[in-house]
Amino acid sequence: MQNNFSRLLIALAVAAPSAALAREPLTASRQANEAATARHYATLIKGDDPKLAELTMFFTQMPKGGDLHHHYSGAIYVEQYLDFLDRQGLCVNKQSYRIETDKAVIAAERAKPAKERNCLSSMEVYADDFTWRELVQRWSNKDFDNHGALQPAPDRLFFQTFGYFGPVSNANFKEGLQELKKRAIAENVSYIETMFKMAPATANPEFDARAWQLAGDAAALAIELQNALDAFERDPAFARSVADFVAKIDEASQGIDDERFTMRYQTYVLRLLNPSQVFSSMVAAFKSASMGGKVVGVNIVGQESTMVSMRDYALHMKMFGFLNKAYPNVKVAMHAGELAMGDVPPEGLKFHIDQALTVAGADRIGHGIDLAHEANAPAILRKMRIDDIPVEINLTSNSFINGIKGENHPLTLYRKYGVPYVISTDDAGVTRHTLSQEYVLLASRYKPDYAEVKKTSYNSIRYAFLPAADKTRLTRQLDARFAAFEADTAKLVNTVVPTRQMKK
């Protein structure tokens, strides 16, 4: 006999069907190719041991629409950052593996004989295999699972990498974006929505004190936030900082969009800062995204389990909710619930996704892996299903940082109860994977049928923070790419050599 909780969740799965994408009808030949592709895919995931090599080839070739949860600085590989090192005239300290930015120190190091240098160029790093291996293990998670050296915990390693390559990730934007575009095209990804740069922030200790004091008084906090917003509106220096910020994004993105590929940009705030810095950055972010240019959304980043993140989480959500009302047309994607049992005390797992939805007004949820622990889990599932709010699933990231994978991943819940989802990479340069590999994990772990896989690819266009015309254009482009992929797959299936012939 079902209990009330089970009956409620089952009802969610059939409630409020999602609106269909504007897709072209399939011809008979395309239907046949799609069916052949679906049958072939089914053979690859069948049984207890999915065919991983064949799935990798399948998803490398398959069009994947877009990547909606994507961090610019974490997407670039260590090797690219080392190239940037030389361009900026910097070097890497071979004891600390950190980038030296002091020009006097760099000049003194270069005056030394090569064997005596402690600060190395990229070629010198590569030439010293020990230094290269140690560096790449600090700047990414390379070799984490296949060697026995002492190393920090996965989450600590992950978040520390940004401090190592920060001096070069905060420059060379044009080259970095071009590299990401090139890799995306090679991987059959047509759209990226990247978290690119943090919006400008200002510190105000008096605001910090008042915000903490008023955090539990919604009406008084709203007045405080309105006063701060009004002050920013009157401040010409603040307006200039926002205009300069948007101009830098526009400059860096020149030459990215073409007939094969489109990129748009989220700006973000850092949840590890004091309230005045978070709110000022948030105002700048909403203003940037409201201008109708290439900045299409706002996010919040930073390790969610730290003391500051947990202390100020509810305050941050109220700030987002306030600005959501002030800028109702700005889209918000929210890192929420990137927490696992043991990361924080149990009560810290109870409310993050819920507040991101009901207080901050998030249009997409990033990660959402503490779902099963949330006090209002049934209501969360219902709201996301009815309101068509997708969750951004990052399988490699969740497994590495939080140890959440397999049946313990709430993707099983989101799928079961009809919540839309997209597959994304998070920080592919740090965790050294691709969007294709994320689809391999999806297929091999959860065994969705081909129709669901294909829908997931289309979801990444449907839920993008783009105008309707751009979504229609990218959807039609995806139609054409799937038609070609399925035709090629149908041909490939007909070339399979039977095992008995291979043995002759």
JOQUITA-V262528 format. One record per backbone hydrogen bond with DSSP energy under -0.5 kcal/mol. NH is the residue of the N-H (numbers start at 1). CO is the residue of the C=O. Records with the same first field share a line. If there is no record, write none. Layout:
# JOQUITA-V262528
NH: CO, CO
This chain:
# JOQUITA-V262528
7: 3
8: 4
9: 5
10: 6
11: 7
12: 8
13: 9, 10
14: 11
15: 11, 12
23: 21
31: 27
32: 28
33: 29
34: 30
35: 31
36: 32
37: 33
38: 34
39: 35
40: 36
41: 37
42: 38
43: 39
44: 40, 41
45: 41
46: 42
51: 44
52: 50
55: 51
56: 52
57: 53
58: 54
59: 55
60: 56
61: 57
62: 58
64: 188
66: 64, 457
67: 191
70: 68, 193
71: 426
72: 70, 195
75: 71, 72
76: 72
80: 77
81: 77
82: 78
83: 79
84: 80
85: 81
86: 82
87: 83
88: 84
89: 86
90: 85
91: 100
92: 120
93: 98
94: 118
97: 93
99: 164
100: 91
101: 99
103: 101
106: 102
107: 103
108: 104
109: 105
110: 106
111: 107
112: 109
116: 113
117: 113, 114
120: 92, 118
125: 121
126: 122
127: 123
128: 124, 125
129: 127
132: 125, 128
133: 129
134: 130
135: 131
136: 132
137: 133
138: 134, 135
139: 135
140: 136
141: 430
142: 136
144: 141
146: 143
157: 153
158: 154
159: 155
160: 156
161: 157, 158
163: 160
164: 160, 161
165: 161
166: 162
168: 165
169: 165
170: 166
171: 168
176: 172
177: 173
178: 174
179: 175
180: 176
181: 177
182: 178
183: 179
184: 180
185: 181
186: 182
187: 183
188: 185
189: 184
190: 65
191: 65
192: 262
193: 67
194: 192, 264
195: 70
196: 194, 266
197: 266
199: 268
208: 204
209: 205
210: 206
211: 207
212: 208
213: 209
214: 210
215: 211
217: 214
218: 216
221: 217
222: 218
223: 219
224: 220
225: 221
226: 222
227: 223
228: 224
229: 225
230: 226
231: 227
232: 228
233: 229
234: 230
235: 231, 232
236: 234
239: 235
240: 236
241: 237
242: 238
243: 239
244: 240
245: 241
246: 242
247: 243
248: 244
249: 245
250: 246
251: 247
252: 248
253: 249
254: 251
256: 253
257: 253
258: 261
262: 190
264: 192
265: 294
266: 194
267: 297
268: 197
269: 299
271: 269, 301
273: 270
277: 274
278: 274
279: 275
280: 276
281: 277
282: 278
283: 279
284: 280
285: 281
286: 282
287: 283
288: 284
289: 285
290: 286
291: 288
292: 289
296: 265, 294
297: 265
298: 331
299: 267
301: 269
306: 303
310: 306
311: 307
312: 308
313: 310
316: 312
317: 313
318: 314
319: 315
320: 316
321: 317
322: 318
323: 319
324: 320
325: 321
326: 322
327: 323
328: 325
330: 327
331: 296
333: 298
334: 364
335: 300
336: 334, 366
339: 337
342: 344
343: 340
344: 340
348: 345
349: 346
350: 347
355: 351
356: 352
357: 353
358: 354
359: 355
360: 355
362: 356
363: 332
364: 332
365: 390
366: 334, 364
367: 365, 392
368: 336, 366
369: 337
370: 337
371: 368
373: 370
374: 370, 371
375: 350
376: 350
377: 374
380: 376
381: 377
382: 378
383: 379
384: 380
385: 381
386: 382
387: 383
388: 385
389: 384
390: 363, 388
391: 420
392: 365
393: 391, 422
398: 394
399: 395
400: 396
401: 397
402: 397, 398
403: 399
404: 398
405: 403
408: 405
409: 406
412: 409
413: 410
414: 410
415: 411
416: 412
417: 413
418: 415
419: 414
422: 391
424: 393
426: 69
427: 425
429: 74
430: 74, 427
431: 427
432: 428
433: 428
438: 434
439: 435
440: 436
441: 437
442: 438
443: 439
444: 440
445: 441
446: 442
447: 442, 443
453: 449
454: 450
455: 451
456: 452
457: 453
458: 454
459: 455
460: 456, 457
461: 458
462: 458
463: 459
464: 461
466: 464
471: 467
472: 468
473: 469
474: 470
475: 471
476: 472
477: 473
478: 474
479: 475
480: 476
481: 477
482: 478
483: 479
484: 480
485: 481
486: 482
487: 483
488: 484
489: 485
490: 486
491: 487
492: 488
493: 489
494: 490
495: 492
496: 493
498: 496
501: 498
502: 498
503: 499
504: 501
